[in-house]
Amino acid sequence: QTRAMKILMKVGQDASSAGST
């Protein structure tokens, strides 16, 4: 579960960064 959450957070951050740009 922790790993999935970590990946989800990383993906979310990446998406946020891409969308922000």
C-alpha positions in Angstrom: 0.0 0.0 0.0 2.8 2.4 0.9 4.5 1.8 -2.4 1.3 2.4 -4.4 0.7 5.6 -2.4 4.3 6.7 -3.1 3.9 6.1 -6.8 0.6 7.8 -6.9 2.1 10.9 -5.1 5.0 10.9 -7.6 2.7 10.6 -10.6 0.4 13.3 -9.2 3.4 15.7 -8.6 4.6 15.0 -12.2 1.2 15.7 -13.6 0.8 18.8 -11.5 4.2 20.1 -12.7 3.4 19.3 -16.4 0.0 20.9 -16.1 1.3 24.0 -14.4 3.9 24.6 -17.1 
